Amino acid sequence: MPADKPTEQSAAVTESASDTCDDSNVLTSATSDLGEGQLRLTSRSIRSFVIRNGRTTPAQTDAMERLLPTFGLTYSDQPIDLEVQFGRTAPTVLEIGFGNGDVFTHIAQQEPQRNVIGVEVHTAGVGHALLAIEQKQLNHARIIQHDALEVLHHMLPAESIEKVLLLFPDPWHKKRHHKRRIVQKDFLDGVCRVLKPTGILHCATDWAEYGEWMIEHLENDSRFQNIVGPSMASERPEWRPLTRFEARGQRLGHSVLDLIYKKV
Ligand SMILES: C[S@@+](CC[C@H](N)C(=O)[O-])C[C@H]1O[C@@H](n2cnc3c(N)ncnc32)[C@H](O)[C@@H]1O
């Protein structure tokens, strides 16, 4: 399936994107070290996320206190030992920006032979995912509540990950916010660092222009090769449950691009 060309975005689309990319929510570097939950951020000035406070339910707050000590991995600026953390040697999948964790916990449920790590900064999403981990008894799932860029560059061991998933990242649709898009050279450096040789980076977006941006960055990076051919989108994988953001994209009539690259 050839990748879609960028299209004009409708007013409804712009409205939906403001959910995650609203100017008023953008933290300045002066406030970004305040963090929430166990989030203790360092001095990176441009981030791909905003901290949204005040929407955590009592059950999620309880889950943060009760379950994070067991299923959370505290951020470390030194590589951690995955064998020690999981108590076994197993192929490991990493999902970045898992939102409420539906895909992350689905994979963990479907693939008990794999370790699954999810990285997310938003406390309500982390709490939601922790409750699912408890309910489904996913003892091979771990959550890191921290900036994924720092996790990729410092915390995860080099060549330790089989697959990195980046599903429906914030599109940061306004041109002046493009610098906040997570898919940048720095991100690809980090992904390349943690992926095993021939490991997979799977990105998906419903934002056509961000899809073009992803393709441009990945095709110009000789460390990655598109698994179905240069600049091509892959078929939507059957294993992936519909995420909240994918569903919203569908309602708005967006087509979804799945872009799957192998580390070469
Ligand atoms: C648009 S949402 C998509 C969520 C989910 N993947 C889905 O499809 O429903 C993007 C998520 O990525 C998270 N995020 C963005 N940048 C991040 C970063 N650098 N580290 C960790 N999480 C990040 C945001 O908090 C947000 O929950």
The ligand as an ORCA input file, in Angstrom:
! r2SCAN-3c Opt
* xyz 0 1
  C      -1.679     11.032     21.135
  S      -1.344     10.044     22.543
  C      -1.457      8.385     21.899
  C      -1.641      7.370     22.959
  C      -1.763      5.913     22.489
  N      -0.544      5.479     21.835
  C      -2.963      5.724     21.604
  O      -2.789      5.474     20.400
  O      -4.091      5.826     22.119
  C       0.407     10.232     22.752
  C       0.884      9.815     24.135
  O       2.310      9.851     24.157
  C       2.728     10.331     25.413
  N       4.080     10.897     25.211
  C       4.427     11.880     24.348
  N       5.750     12.113     24.400
  C       6.255     11.245     25.323
  C       7.560     11.033     25.820
  N       8.608     11.740     25.377
  N       7.729     10.110     26.766
  C       6.660      9.377     27.235
  N       5.391      9.540     26.796
  C       5.199     10.469     25.848
  C       1.677     11.362     25.805
  O       1.623     11.559     27.206
  C       0.408     10.722     25.248
  O      -0.235      9.920     26.214
*
